[in-house]
Amino acid sequence: MAQKTAGGNAAFHNFHNDYAHIADPNERRRLALAEIDKAPFGWYHVRAIVVAGIGFFTDAYDIFAINLVTAMLGVVYWQDTKDPKKAGSIPEHSDTAIKVATSGGTVIGQVAFGAAADLVGRKRMYGLELILIIFATLAQALSSDSPGISIVGIIIFWRVLMGIGIGGDYPLSSIITSEFATTKWRGAMMGSVFAMQGIGQFVAAMIGLIVTSGFKESLISSPTAALCDGVCQVAVDKMWRVIIGFGAVPGCIALYYRLTIPETPRYTFDVARDVEKAGEDTKAYMQGKPEGHPDEIQRVATIQDSANRLEVPKASWSDFFRHYSQWRHGKVLLGTAGSWFTLDVAFYGLGLNNSIILTAIGYAKGDSMYKIFYNTAVGNLIIVCAGSIPGYWVTVALVDTVGRKPIQMMGFIMLTIIFICIGFAYDKLIKHNGALLALYVLAQFFFNFGPNATTFIVPGECFPTRYRSTSHGLSAASGKVGAIIAQTIFGPLRTRGAAPGATGTAASPWLNHVMQIFALFMLLGIFTTLLIPETKRKTLEELAGEVPGTPNYDPISSGHQTGYRTDSKSGSGNSDGEK
């Protein structure tokens, strides 16, 4: 029997004492996790959302800001090109390489940090990825070329490292929010964390607008990028460094809170198998403290006593492959990874349309460098506010009532229709800018009120604790592979057959066919969605198949194997292999 602890009042209930008298570690685990699942929404939930959300804000800011920065890099570092017509413009292959570097690093980070969080714990890894992002962001802002290395090479190096940090944020923020969330509002909490991406995109465009306005006098004298030299070139060099460097500011604010967040009780129970510490961490989380502090003597005794009595299987490679070799579990991983892959091919591919959409709304050009950068920033603000941000927050509002699977299915269906319309009616749409803009905004809305949000939420819920982070990381990594394909294959494909020096729609003669291909990927997303479960208003243990009497119950994965018997008097359990 565990020793009772002091403390607790009307504001901060002492959850540990509610089950300290219970000897069976499985029952103590069930009761402790039930306290988290049924807890009323409170400030500790808001704190978890903000701490995780700032990371996603930083991620989106860093990814989105590079779209503004590459044009500035062209002005600063490509004034002396051999072709005078291309002076002041970054080569397309360099632009693509810089952007793909982030996605490549993200794939590594998602898999590596996802697996590490299951091996050594969420708390030990949380914050390390943010340190990496902050360091790489500041290093980019201070980068310059030299005789030995080009600016492209040095920025690619730092963006790969930054991408590794961004990748680590996906599984860690998702599962930490999920494992601390109340069951009733778990989807809204995870959706709120992900919705900070929209805010990050908005702030990146705002910072671009602010620095452009700040250097107005230096920029307004140069009519084109090729003629931006002297004070104009110096101003642009300062601008891109400020835009990139600002991305480290929110990360620095959130770093302390990430490093001091308690370990999730679910990990401590199921993987560390430390019943006493998990109980104390549950209480600490509810009280807003970094971690619980159990009696160490009692803790060691309980660990030894409950090591072989906890029913949840221990994580191992053999158990991992056995678990996912069953179709009922393997299809879920296939569904989450496949849905994220098909989504990101089109989601990142739709960004290929940005220049055309900016032209449609009159924000693509200008009579000076000031107007060019100003219009680009304002145009991106309009695009983000028109479709992206509303879509994120509609998901937050409805995900716990409508459900994850219906929203994802509806999103893929609507996106299939939208891409079919753009692809097969493209020649007519470009003659009516309003129609093309409307379809673009609708696509952005249904991406975010649809699979872009749900592919992040569902993998953080539907896997067992011992493999939840790894599985989320694998699902997210498959998505970023899709993003790389969109950037490296479909990007060049849209310009196939374009005449040298072509501008506007003539520069992308194959764009309609690319949109048709994206429609096919959205159609495939409908079928991968059929493989995932509905996770609305279900506990994580029920979704993992650990609760007897529920549709998802799996006696093997839950540790209730055939031949398992329980001695009600002693509270001990033995399998056939134990004597």
C-alpha positions as CSV (number, residue, x, y, z in Angstrom):
1,M,0.0,0.0,0.0
2,A,1.3,3.5,-0.9
3,Q,1.9,6.1,1.7
4,K,-0.5,9.1,1.7
5,T,0.9,12.5,1.1
6,A,0.2,15.9,2.6
7,G,-1.4,18.8,0.8
8,G,-4.5,19.4,-1.3
9,N,-7.3,21.9,-0.9
10,A,-10.5,23.1,-2.7
11,A,-8.4,24.6,-5.5
12,F,-5.8,21.8,-5.9
13,H,-7.2,18.4,-5.1
14,N,-4.8,15.8,-3.8
15,F,-5.5,13.1,-6.5
16,H,-2.7,10.9,-5.2
17,N,-4.4,10.2,-1.9
18,D,-7.6,9.1,-3.7
19,Y,-5.9,5.8,-4.8
20,A,-2.8,5.6,-2.5
21,H,-4.5,2.9,-0.5
22,I,-4.9,0.6,-3.5
23,A,-2.3,-2.2,-3.8
24,D,-3.1,-3.3,-7.3
25,P,-0.9,-1.2,-9.7
26,N,-3.3,-1.7,-12.6
27,E,-6.2,-0.3,-10.6
28,R,-4.2,2.6,-9.4
29,R,-3.2,3.3,-13.0
30,R,-6.8,3.2,-14.2
31,L,-8.0,5.6,-11.4
32,A,-5.1,8.0,-11.9
33,L,-5.6,8.2,-15.7
34,A,-9.4,8.6,-15.2
35,E,-8.7,11.7,-13.1
36,I,-6.9,13.3,-16.1
37,D,-9.6,12.1,-18.6
38,K,-12.6,13.5,-16.7
39,A,-10.9,16.6,-15.2
40,P,-12.9,19.8,-16.0
41,F,-11.2,22.2,-18.5
42,G,-8.9,24.4,-16.5
43,W,-5.9,26.7,-16.6
44,Y,-3.5,23.8,-16.6
45,H,-5.0,22.8,-19.9
46,V,-4.7,26.3,-21.3
47,R,-1.0,26.3,-20.2
48,A,-0.4,23.0,-22.0
49,I,-2.0,24.4,-25.2
50,V,0.1,27.6,-25.0
51,V,3.4,25.9,-24.3
52,A,2.9,23.4,-27.2
53,G,1.3,26.0,-29.5
54,I,4.1,28.5,-29.3
55,G,6.3,25.7,-30.8
56,F,4.0,25.3,-33.7
57,F,3.8,29.1,-34.1
58,T,7.6,29.1,-34.4
59,D,7.6,26.2,-36.8
60,A,5.0,27.8,-39.2
61,Y,6.8,31.2,-38.9
62,D,10.1,29.7,-39.9
63,I,8.7,27.7,-42.8
64,F,6.5,30.5,-44.2
65,A,9.1,33.3,-43.7
66,I,11.5,31.6,-46.2
67,N,9.0,32.3,-49.0
68,L,9.5,36.0,-48.3
69,V,13.3,35.8,-47.7
70,T,14.4,33.9,-50.8
71,A,13.3,36.9,-53.0
72,M,15.5,39.1,-50.7
73,L,18.4,36.8,-51.0
74,G,18.3,37.2,-54.8
75,V,18.6,41.0,-54.4
76,V,21.5,40.7,-52.1
77,Y,23.6,37.9,-53.6
78,W,22.7,37.6,-57.3
79,Q,23.4,41.1,-58.6
80,D,26.4,40.0,-60.6
81,T,24.9,37.1,-62.6
82,K,26.1,36.5,-66.2
83,D,22.6,37.0,-67.5
84,P,21.6,40.7,-66.9
85,K,17.9,39.7,-67.2
86,K,18.2,37.5,-64.1
87,A,20.1,40.0,-62.0
88,G,18.6,40.4,-58.5
89,S,16.7,37.1,-58.7
90,I,17.6,33.8,-56.9
91,P,18.0,30.9,-59.3
92,E,15.1,28.5,-59.2
93,H,17.2,25.5,-58.3
94,S,18.7,27.4,-55.3
95,D,15.2,28.6,-54.2
96,T,13.9,25.0,-54.3
97,A,17.0,23.6,-52.5
98,I,16.6,26.0,-49.6
99,K,12.9,25.2,-49.2
100,V,13.3,21.4,-49.5
101,A,16.2,21.4,-47.0
102,T,13.7,22.2,-44.3
103,S,11.4,19.4,-45.3
104,G,14.3,17.0,-45.5
105,G,15.4,17.9,-42.0
106,T,11.8,17.6,-40.7
107,V,11.6,14.0,-41.9
108,I,14.7,13.1,-39.9
109,G,13.4,15.0,-36.8
110,Q,10.0,13.4,-36.9
111,V,11.3,9.9,-36.9
112,A,14.2,10.5,-34.5
113,F,12.5,12.5,-31.9
114,G,9.3,10.4,-32.2
115,A,11.3,7.2,-31.4
116,A,13.4,8.9,-28.7
117,A,10.3,10.2,-26.9
118,D,9.1,6.6,-26.6
119,L,12.5,5.3,-25.5
120,V,13.6,7.9,-22.9
121,G,10.5,9.9,-22.2
122,R,8.5,12.9,-23.4
123,K,9.9,15.3,-20.8
124,R,13.6,14.5,-21.6
125,M,13.1,15.3,-25.3
126,Y,10.7,18.2,-25.0
127,G,12.6,21.5,-25.2
128,L,15.6,20.0,-26.9
129,E,13.9,20.4,-30.3
130,L,13.1,24.0,-29.5
131,I,16.8,24.7,-28.5
132,L,17.8,23.3,-31.9
133,I,15.3,25.5,-33.7
134,I,16.4,28.6,-31.8
135,F,20.1,28.0,-32.4
136,A,19.7,27.2,-36.1
137,T,17.4,30.2,-36.6
138,L,19.9,32.6,-35.1
139,A,22.7,31.0,-37.1
140,Q,20.8,31.6,-40.3
141,A,20.2,35.2,-39.5
142,L,24.0,35.7,-39.0
143,S,25.0,33.7,-42.2
144,S,26.9,35.1,-45.1
145,D,28.8,33.7,-48.1
146,S,32.5,33.4,-48.4
147,P,35.1,32.2,-51.0
148,G,34.8,28.7,-49.6
149,I,31.0,28.3,-49.4
150,S,28.0,30.0,-51.0
151,I,25.1,31.5,-49.1
152,V,22.9,28.7,-50.4
153,G,25.1,26.1,-48.9
154,I,25.3,27.7,-45.5
155,I,21.6,28.4,-45.3
156,I,20.7,24.8,-46.4
157,F,23.0,23.5,-43.6
158,W,21.2,25.5,-40.9
159,R,17.8,24.9,-42.3
160,V,18.3,21.1,-42.3
161,L,19.2,21.4,-38.6
162,M,16.2,23.7,-38.0
163,G,14.0,21.2,-39.9
164,I,15.2,18.4,-37.5
165,G,14.0,20.5,-34.6
166,I,10.7,21.4,-36.3
167,G,10.2,17.7,-37.1
168,G,10.7,16.8,-33.4
169,D,8.0,19.3,-32.4
170,Y,5.3,17.4,-34.3
171,P,5.1,14.1,-32.3
172,L,6.2,15.7,-29.0
173,S,3.6,18.5,-29.0
174,S,0.8,16.3,-30.2
175,I,1.3,13.4,-27.8
176,I,2.0,15.6,-24.8
177,T,-1.1,17.6,-25.4
178,S,-3.1,14.4,-26.0
179,E,-1.8,12.6,-22.9
180,F,-2.5,15.6,-20.6
181,A,-5.9,16.4,-22.2
182,T,-9.4,15.8,-20.8
183,T,-11.2,13.3,-23.0
184,K,-14.2,15.6,-23.7
185,W,-12.1,18.4,-25.2
186,R,-9.0,16.6,-26.3
187,G,-9.6,17.3,-30.0
188,A,-10.1,21.0,-29.4
189,M,-6.9,21.2,-27.4
190,M,-4.8,19.4,-30.0
191,G,-6.5,21.5,-32.7
192,S,-5.7,24.7,-30.9
193,V,-2.0,23.7,-30.8
194,F,-2.0,23.0,-34.5
195,A,-4.0,26.2,-35.3
196,M,-1.1,28.2,-34.1
197,Q,0.4,27.4,-37.5
198,G,-2.0,29.9,-39.0
199,I,-1.0,32.6,-36.5
200,G,2.7,31.9,-37.3
201,Q,2.0,32.4,-41.0
202,F,0.1,35.6,-40.3
203,V,2.9,37.0,-38.1
204,A,5.6,36.1,-40.7
205,A,3.8,38.2,-43.3
206,M,3.2,41.0,-40.7
207,I,7.0,41.1,-39.8
208,G,7.7,41.2,-43.6
209,L,5.3,44.2,-43.9
210,I,6.8,45.9,-40.8
211,V,10.5,45.7,-42.0
212,T,9.5,46.8,-45.5
213,S,7.8,49.8,-44.1
214,G,10.8,50.5,-41.8
215,F,13.2,50.6,-44.8
216,K,10.8,52.4,-47.1
217,E,13.1,55.3,-47.8
218,S,16.0,53.0,-48.8
219,L,13.8,50.8,-51.0
220,I,11.7,53.3,-52.8
221,S,14.6,54.7,-54.9
222,S,15.1,51.3,-56.8
223,P,12.5,50.4,-59.4
224,T,13.6,46.8,-59.9
225,A,15.6,44.0,-58.2
226,A,18.3,44.3,-60.8
227,L,18.8,48.0,-59.9
228,C,18.7,47.5,-56.1
229,D,22.2,48.4,-55.1
230,G,23.9,50.7,-52.6
231,V,21.6,51.6,-49.7
232,C,18.7,49.5,-51.2
233,Q,20.9,46.4,-51.2
234,V,22.1,47.0,-47.6
235,A,18.5,47.6,-46.5
236,V,17.3,44.3,-48.1
237,D,20.3,42.5,-46.5
238,K,19.1,43.7,-43.1
239,M,15.5,42.9,-43.8
240,W,15.9,39.2,-44.4
241,R,18.0,38.8,-41.3
242,V,15.4,40.5,-39.1
243,I,12.6,38.4,-40.6
244,I,14.5,35.1,-40.0
245,G,15.9,36.1,-36.6
246,F,12.5,37.1,-35.2
247,G,11.5,33.4,-35.4
248,A,13.7,32.7,-32.4
249,V,11.9,35.2,-30.1
250,P,8.7,33.1,-29.3
251,G,10.8,30.0,-29.0
252,C,12.9,31.6,-26.3
253,I,9.8,32.6,-24.4
254,A,8.4,29.1,-24.4
255,L,11.7,27.3,-23.7
256,Y,11.6,27.5,-19.9
257,Y,8.0,26.1,-19.7
258,R,8.9,23.2,-22.0
259,L,11.9,22.2,-20.0
260,T,9.9,22.3,-16.8
261,I,6.8,20.5,-18.0
262,P,6.2,17.2,-16.0
263,E,6.5,13.8,-17.6
264,T,3.1,12.6,-18.8
265,P,1.6,10.1,-16.3
266,R,0.7,7.7,-19.1
267,Y,4.4,7.4,-20.1
268,T,5.5,7.0,-16.5
269,F,2.9,4.3,-15.9
270,D,3.1,2.3,-19.2
271,V,6.8,2.7,-20.2
272,A,8.8,3.7,-17.1
273,R,6.4,1.5,-15.1
274,D,6.8,3.8,-12.1
275,V,3.4,3.8,-10.3
276,E,4.4,6.2,-7.5
277,K,6.0,8.8,-9.7
278,A,3.1,8.7,-12.1
279,G,0.7,9.4,-9.3
280,E,2.7,12.3,-8.0
281,D,3.1,13.7,-11.6
282,T,-0.6,13.6,-12.1
283,K,-1.1,15.7,-9.0
284,A,1.8,18.1,-10.0
285,Y,0.3,18.7,-13.4
286,M,-3.1,19.6,-11.9
287,Q,-1.3,22.0,-9.6
288,G,0.9,23.6,-12.3
289,K,4.1,22.2,-10.8
290,P,7.1,20.9,-12.9
291,E,6.9,17.4,-11.5
292,G,5.9,15.3,-8.5
293,H,8.2,14.2,-5.7
294,P,7.2,10.8,-4.2
295,D,8.8,9.3,-1.2
296,E,11.9,7.6,-2.7
297,I,11.9,4.5,-0.4
298,Q,8.2,3.9,-1.1
299,R,8.8,4.5,-4.8
300,V,11.6,1.9,-5.1
301,A,9.5,-0.7,-3.2
302,T,6.5,0.0,-5.4
303,I,8.6,-0.3,-8.6
304,Q,9.9,-3.7,-7.5
305,D,6.5,-4.9,-6.4
306,S,4.6,-3.8,-9.5
307,A,7.2,-4.5,-12.2
308,N,5.7,-7.8,-13.2
309,R,2.1,-7.0,-12.1
310,L,1.4,-4.2,-14.6
311,E,-0.6,-5.7,-17.4
312,V,0.5,-3.3,-20.1
313,P,3.1,-5.0,-22.2
314,K,6.7,-3.7,-22.2
315,A,7.9,-1.9,-25.3
316,S,10.3,-3.9,-27.5
317,W,11.1,-4.4,-31.1
318,S,9.4,-7.8,-31.1
319,D,6.3,-6.4,-29.5
320,F,6.3,-3.4,-31.9
321,F,6.3,-5.7,-35.0
322,R,3.8,-8.1,-33.4
323,H,1.5,-5.3,-32.7
324,Y,1.5,-3.7,-36.1
325,S,1.6,-7.1,-37.9
326,Q,-2.0,-7.4,-36.9
327,W,-4.2,-5.8,-39.6
328,R,-6.5,-4.2,-37.0
329,H,-3.5,-2.1,-35.8
330,G,-1.4,-2.0,-38.9
331,K,-4.2,-0.5,-41.0
332,V,-4.5,2.4,-38.6
333,L,-0.8,3.3,-39.0
334,L,-1.2,2.9,-42.8
335,G,-4.3,5.1,-42.7
336,T,-2.7,7.9,-40.7
337,A,0.6,7.8,-42.7
338,G,-1.2,7.5,-46.0
339,S,-3.6,10.3,-45.3
340,W,-0.8,12.6,-44.3
341,F,1.2,11.7,-47.4
342,T,-1.6,12.4,-49.8
343,L,-2.5,15.6,-48.0
344,D,0.9,17.1,-48.1
345,V,1.5,16.5,-51.8
346,A,-1.4,18.8,-52.6
347,F,-1.1,21.1,-49.6
348,Y,2.5,22.1,-50.4
349,G,1.8,21.8,-54.1
350,L,-1.0,24.4,-53.9
351,G,1.7,26.9,-52.8
352,L,2.9,26.7,-56.4
353,N,-0.2,28.8,-57.2
354,N,0.7,31.7,-54.9
355,S,2.3,33.9,-57.6
356,I,-0.8,33.5,-59.8
357,I,-3.2,34.2,-57.0
358,L,-1.2,37.3,-56.0
359,T,-1.5,38.4,-59.6
360,A,-5.2,37.8,-59.6
361,I,-5.7,40.1,-56.5
362,G,-3.3,42.7,-57.8
363,Y,-0.4,42.1,-55.4
364,A,2.3,40.6,-57.6
365,K,4.2,43.6,-58.9
366,G,5.2,47.2,-58.0
367,D,6.9,50.2,-59.4
368,S,9.7,50.1,-56.8
369,M,11.3,47.6,-54.5
370,Y,9.3,49.0,-51.7
371,K,6.0,48.4,-53.5
372,I,7.1,44.9,-54.6
373,F,7.9,43.7,-51.1
374,Y,4.9,45.6,-49.6
375,N,2.5,44.0,-52.1
376,T,4.0,40.5,-51.5
377,A,3.5,40.8,-47.7
378,V,0.0,42.3,-47.9
379,G,-1.0,39.7,-50.5
380,N,0.2,36.9,-48.3
381,L,-1.7,38.4,-45.4
382,I,-4.9,38.4,-47.4
383,I,-4.4,34.7,-48.5
384,V,-3.7,33.6,-44.9
385,C,-6.6,35.5,-43.4
386,A,-9.1,34.5,-46.1
387,G,-8.8,30.8,-45.9
388,S,-6.2,29.3,-43.6
389,I,-6.9,30.9,-40.2
390,P,-10.7,30.5,-40.4
391,G,-10.3,26.8,-41.4
392,Y,-8.1,26.0,-38.4
393,W,-10.5,27.5,-35.8
394,V,-13.6,26.0,-37.3
395,T,-11.9,22.7,-36.8
396,V,-11.2,23.6,-33.2
397,A,-14.9,24.5,-32.7
398,L,-16.3,21.3,-34.3
399,V,-13.8,18.5,-33.9
400,D,-15.2,17.2,-30.6
401,T,-18.8,17.3,-31.7
402,V,-18.7,16.4,-35.4
403,G,-15.7,14.1,-35.0
404,R,-12.3,13.7,-36.6
405,K,-13.1,11.1,-39.3
406,P,-16.1,13.0,-40.7
407,I,-14.2,16.2,-40.9
408,Q,-11.2,14.5,-42.7
409,M,-13.5,12.7,-45.1
410,M,-15.5,15.8,-45.9
411,G,-12.2,17.8,-46.4
412,F,-10.8,15.2,-48.9
413,I,-14.1,15.1,-50.8
414,M,-14.3,18.9,-51.1
415,L,-10.7,19.2,-52.1
416,T,-11.1,16.5,-54.8
417,I,-13.9,18.5,-56.3
418,I,-12.0,21.8,-56.0
419,F,-8.8,20.5,-57.7
420,I,-10.9,18.9,-60.4
421,C,-12.5,22.3,-61.1
422,I,-9.1,24.1,-61.1
423,G,-7.4,21.4,-63.2
424,F,-10.1,20.9,-65.9
425,A,-11.4,24.5,-66.1
426,Y,-8.0,26.3,-65.6
427,D,-8.0,28.0,-69.0
428,K,-11.4,29.6,-68.3
429,L,-10.6,30.4,-64.7
430,I,-7.5,32.4,-65.4
431,K,-9.7,34.8,-67.5
432,H,-11.9,35.3,-64.4
433,N,-9.6,36.1,-61.5
434,G,-12.4,36.2,-59.0
435,A,-13.4,32.6,-59.7
436,L,-9.8,31.3,-59.4
437,L,-9.3,33.3,-56.2
438,A,-12.5,31.9,-54.7
439,L,-11.5,28.3,-55.4
440,Y,-8.0,28.9,-54.0
441,V,-9.5,30.3,-50.7
442,L,-12.0,27.4,-50.5
443,A,-9.1,25.0,-50.9
444,Q,-7.2,26.6,-48.1
445,F,-10.3,26.6,-45.9
446,F,-11.0,22.9,-46.5
447,F,-7.4,21.9,-46.1
448,N,-7.5,23.3,-42.6
449,F,-11.1,22.5,-41.8
450,G,-10.2,19.0,-43.0
451,P,-7.2,16.7,-43.3
452,N,-4.5,19.2,-42.5
453,A,-5.7,19.4,-38.9
454,T,-7.1,15.9,-38.4
455,T,-3.9,14.2,-39.7
456,F,-2.1,15.8,-36.8
457,I,-4.8,15.0,-34.2
458,V,-5.6,11.4,-34.9
459,P,-2.1,9.9,-34.7
460,G,-1.7,11.4,-31.3
461,E,-4.7,9.5,-30.0
462,C,-5.2,6.1,-31.7
463,F,-1.9,4.3,-30.8
464,P,-0.8,2.7,-27.5
465,T,1.3,4.8,-25.2
466,R,4.4,2.8,-25.6
467,Y,4.4,3.4,-29.4
468,R,2.4,6.6,-29.7
469,S,5.2,9.0,-30.3
470,T,7.0,6.7,-32.8
471,S,3.8,6.1,-34.7
472,H,3.0,9.8,-34.8
473,G,6.5,10.5,-36.0
474,L,6.3,7.9,-38.8
475,S,2.9,9.3,-39.9
476,A,4.2,12.9,-40.0
477,A,7.4,11.9,-41.8
478,S,5.4,10.3,-44.5
479,G,3.6,13.6,-44.9
480,K,6.8,15.5,-45.3
481,V,8.0,13.0,-47.9
482,G,4.9,14.0,-49.8
483,A,5.9,17.7,-49.4
484,I,9.3,17.0,-50.8
485,I,7.7,15.2,-53.8
486,A,5.5,18.3,-54.4
487,Q,8.5,20.7,-54.2
488,T,11.0,18.7,-56.3
489,I,8.8,16.9,-58.8
490,F,5.6,18.8,-59.3
491,G,7.3,22.2,-59.0
492,P,9.5,21.7,-62.1
493,L,6.7,19.8,-63.8
494,R,4.4,22.8,-63.9
495,T,7.0,24.8,-65.9
496,R,7.4,22.0,-68.5
497,G,7.4,23.5,-72.0
498,A,7.7,27.1,-70.8
499,A,9.5,29.4,-73.1
500,P,12.7,31.0,-71.7
501,G,11.9,34.3,-69.9
502,A,8.2,33.6,-69.9
503,T,6.1,35.3,-67.1
504,G,2.7,34.9,-65.6
505,T,0.6,32.0,-66.7
506,A,2.9,31.3,-69.6
507,A,5.6,30.4,-67.1
508,S,3.5,27.5,-65.9
509,P,2.0,25.8,-68.9
510,W,1.5,22.4,-67.1
511,L,-0.1,23.8,-64.0
512,N,-3.5,22.6,-65.0
513,H,-2.2,19.0,-65.3
514,V,-0.5,19.3,-61.9
515,M,-3.8,20.3,-60.4
516,Q,-5.5,17.3,-61.9
517,I,-2.8,15.1,-60.4
518,F,-3.5,16.7,-57.0
519,A,-7.2,15.8,-57.4
520,L,-6.1,12.2,-57.7
521,F,-4.1,12.4,-54.5
522,M,-7.2,13.9,-52.7
523,L,-9.3,11.0,-54.0
524,L,-6.7,8.5,-52.6
525,G,-7.0,10.4,-49.3
526,I,-10.7,9.5,-49.1
527,F,-9.8,5.8,-49.2
528,T,-6.9,6.1,-46.6
529,T,-9.4,7.9,-44.3
530,L,-11.5,4.7,-44.2
531,L,-8.7,3.0,-42.4
532,I,-8.6,5.3,-39.4
533,P,-10.9,5.0,-36.3
534,E,-13.1,7.7,-34.9
535,T,-11.4,8.9,-31.8
536,K,-14.0,11.5,-30.6
537,R,-14.9,11.3,-26.8
538,K,-12.9,8.0,-26.3
539,T,-10.1,7.6,-23.8
540,L,-6.6,6.9,-25.1
541,E,-6.7,3.5,-23.3
542,E,-10.0,2.6,-25.1
543,L,-8.5,3.6,-28.4
544,A,-5.4,1.5,-27.7
545,G,-7.7,-1.5,-27.1
546,E,-7.0,-1.8,-23.4
547,V,-10.6,-1.5,-22.0
548,P,-12.6,-4.8,-21.9
549,G,-16.1,-4.6,-23.3
550,T,-15.3,-1.8,-25.8
551,P,-15.3,-2.4,-29.6
552,N,-11.5,-1.8,-29.8
553,Y,-10.6,-4.2,-27.1
554,D,-7.5,-6.3,-27.9
555,P,-6.7,-8.8,-25.1
556,I,-3.1,-9.3,-26.4
557,S,-2.1,-5.7,-26.8
558,S,-3.6,-4.8,-23.5
559,G,-1.7,-7.6,-21.7
560,H,-4.8,-9.6,-20.9
561,Q,-3.4,-12.6,-22.7
562,T,-5.0,-16.0,-22.9
563,G,-4.3,-17.9,-19.7
564,Y,-3.9,-14.8,-17.6
565,R,-5.5,-15.2,-14.2
566,T,-5.9,-12.8,-11.3
567,D,-5.9,-13.8,-7.6
568,S,-8.5,-11.5,-6.1
569,K,-7.2,-12.0,-2.6
570,S,-3.6,-11.2,-3.3
571,G,-4.2,-8.8,-6.1
572,S,-1.5,-10.5,-8.1
573,G,-1.7,-11.7,-11.7
574,N,0.3,-14.5,-13.3
575,S,0.4,-15.7,-16.9
576,D,0.8,-19.4,-17.8
577,G,4.5,-18.8,-18.2
578,E,5.0,-17.6,-14.6
579,K,5.0,-20.0,-11.6
